[in-house]
Amino acid sequence: MEDIARRAEFGKGTLYLYFKNKEEILLYIITQGIENVTRDIETMFEGEADVREALYQYMNLQYGFYRQYHSMILSLMRRKFDGTLHPHEFSGIMHKLNTITDLVAAFLERGTREGIFVAVDSHKLARVMKNVLKGFSLEALERKDMDMEKDLELIKMVLSYGIIVGGGEN
């Protein structure tokens, strides 16, 4: 709480005028982050003519979001599992995160219609992409020597082209 108050340039007691407890602050910060990244993704998908470039930009945004918020998301999960977070609050966050998945799925469907992306279940593919990006960002908690840019380039390459030379054709 002291760190938050200091960064917000408030006294610790002033925070409690706006929030009842740490969980409310955590939910507020995560919600704001999700809403910001959602707005950025919506804007990018609506305005980007090049589907491939928009997909890469999405990966940058989503990976950056998880890198910035991964410790708070883990804290939220811990509170959910230990019962200190109301299930309704957790489901609200999950609903907001699922909105991003829905946006990405719709965008993937657009790319499929344009003949750029393979025809697969777009929601499952959006979840795969999200979980790969999230997994790499969480690994950064364990390893401090990770190179975000190199990791993101590898993720983009694997998600775009796979790992089998020639697409796996015999």
Secondary structure, DSSP 8 states (H G I E B T S, - for coil): -HHHHHHHT--HHHHHHH-SSHHHHHHHHHHHHHHHHHHHHHHHHHH-S-HHHHHHHHHHHHHHHHHHHHHHHHHHHHHHHHT-S-HHHHHHHHHHHHHHHHHHHHHHHHHHHTTSS--S-HHHHHHHHHHHHHHHHHHHHH-TT--HHHHHHHHHHHHHH-SSGGGG--
